[in-house]
Amino acid sequence: MIFQINTDNHLTVSSEYAEKIEAMVVGEVDHFAEHLTRIEVYLSDQNAHKETATDKRCNIEVRLKGKPPVVVSDDGATYDQAITGAAAKLKTTLHTIIEKSRGH
């Protein structure tokens, strides 16, 4: 499985933080790893010029074997909050998709 992090031009991700992001996301969806080919995380600051309550956004796109891509997003006051929220949404979405494909 390929894991990739992309950011807008207002953020630079250190290698340590990239590892933390990967652990946060993969930790939520590792149960579905056999169905995934790629995970892309995109972090952005919606209002880079001013601080607002939930201006950090995390979009996660997942490629499933033999299925169209799945995209979820979440906003938070910090990138960690946005990543955690998006990863939780992704886990729920993948569970629904995979269980439906199994006929449950």
C-alpha positions as CSV (number, residue, x, y, z in Angstrom):
1,M,0.0,0.0,0.0
2,I,1.3,3.5,-0.9
3,F,0.9,6.3,1.6
4,Q,1.4,9.9,0.5
5,I,1.1,13.3,2.2
6,N,0.4,16.5,0.2
7,T,0.1,20.0,1.7
8,D,-0.8,23.4,0.5
9,N,1.9,26.1,0.2
10,H,1.3,27.3,3.8
11,L,2.6,24.1,5.5
12,T,5.7,22.0,5.5
13,V,5.6,18.6,7.1
14,S,8.7,17.2,8.8
15,S,9.6,13.6,8.4
16,E,8.7,13.0,12.1
17,Y,5.3,14.6,11.6
18,A,4.8,12.6,8.4
19,E,5.4,9.4,10.3
20,K,2.9,10.5,13.0
21,I,0.3,11.3,10.4
22,E,0.8,7.9,8.7
23,A,0.5,6.1,12.1
24,M,-2.7,8.0,12.9
25,V,-4.4,7.2,9.6
26,V,-3.1,3.7,9.0
27,G,-3.9,2.9,12.7
28,E,-7.5,3.6,12.0
29,V,-7.8,1.6,8.7
30,D,-5.2,-1.2,9.1
31,H,-8.0,-3.7,9.4
32,F,-8.9,-2.9,5.8
33,A,-5.3,-2.9,4.5
34,E,-5.8,-5.9,2.2
35,H,-8.4,-3.9,0.3
36,L,-6.4,-0.7,-0.1
37,T,-3.8,0.2,-2.7
38,R,-3.1,3.8,-1.9
39,I,-3.8,6.4,0.8
40,E,-3.3,10.1,0.1
41,V,-3.6,12.7,2.8
42,Y,-3.9,16.3,1.9
43,L,-3.5,19.0,4.6
44,S,-4.6,22.6,4.0
45,D,-5.1,25.8,5.9
46,Q,-8.5,27.3,4.8
47,N,-7.7,30.8,6.2
48,A,-3.9,31.0,6.2
49,H,-4.0,34.8,6.6
50,K,-6.1,34.7,9.8
51,E,-6.8,32.3,12.6
52,T,-10.3,30.8,12.9
53,A,-11.7,28.0,15.1
54,T,-11.6,25.3,12.5
55,D,-9.5,26.4,9.6
56,K,-7.2,23.3,9.4
57,R,-8.6,20.7,6.9
58,C,-7.6,17.1,6.2
59,N,-8.8,15.3,3.1
60,I,-8.0,11.6,2.8
61,E,-8.4,9.8,-0.5
62,V,-8.2,6.0,-0.5
63,R,-8.0,3.7,-3.5
64,L,-9.7,0.4,-3.0
65,K,-8.9,-2.6,-5.2
66,G,-11.5,-2.8,-8.0
67,K,-13.6,0.2,-6.7
68,P,-13.7,3.9,-7.2
69,P,-11.7,6.2,-4.9
70,V,-13.2,7.2,-1.6
71,V,-12.7,10.7,-0.2
72,V,-13.4,12.0,3.3
73,S,-12.5,15.3,4.9
74,D,-12.7,16.9,8.3
75,D,-11.9,20.4,9.7
76,G,-10.3,21.1,13.1
77,A,-8.6,23.8,15.1
78,T,-5.3,21.8,14.6
79,Y,-4.0,19.5,12.0
80,D,-4.0,16.6,14.5
81,Q,-7.7,17.2,15.1
82,A,-8.5,17.3,11.4
83,I,-6.5,14.2,10.7
84,T,-8.1,12.3,13.6
85,G,-11.6,13.3,12.5
86,A,-11.0,12.4,8.8
87,A,-9.4,9.1,9.8
88,A,-12.4,8.2,11.9
89,K,-14.8,9.1,9.0
90,L,-12.6,7.0,6.7
91,K,-12.8,4.0,9.0
92,T,-16.6,4.2,9.1
93,T,-16.9,4.7,5.3
94,L,-14.6,1.8,4.5
95,H,-16.5,-0.5,6.9
96,T,-19.7,0.3,5.2
97,I,-18.3,-0.2,1.7
98,I,-16.5,-3.4,2.4
99,E,-19.4,-4.9,4.4
100,K,-21.8,-4.1,1.5
101,S,-19.5,-5.7,-1.0
102,R,-19.5,-8.9,1.2
103,G,-23.2,-8.9,1.1
104,H,-23.8,-8.2,4.8
